[in-house]
């Protein structure tokens, strides 16, 4: 079994405790597990999540709930934003 790394962009929401929502774009680093080079991936997992600089959205530092959809499944995580960088909550 081998693996492949791909990069994807997805739309996401960052919501703070007061209910303010920021619509952002994420840059995802995705690891794909392959049986062989000629087949579709048997499993895909997000290895890294970052706020895209391309979205032009400045999100204030603080704690947020991050919500996005990856491979048809809604993901929801507690995160922090520090100087424009997304960190685990």
Secondary structure as GFF3:
##gff-version 3
##sequence-region A 1 89
A	DSSP	beta_strand	2	15	.	.	.	ID=ss1
A	DSSP	beta_strand	21	34	.	.	.	ID=ss2
A	DSSP	beta_strand	43	51	.	.	.	ID=ss3
A	DSSP	three_ten_helix	53	55	.	.	.	ID=ss4
A	DSSP	beta_strand	62	70	.	.	.	ID=ss5
A	DSSP	beta_strand	73	82	.	.	.	ID=ss6
A	DSSP	beta_strand	85	88	.	.	.	ID=ss7
###
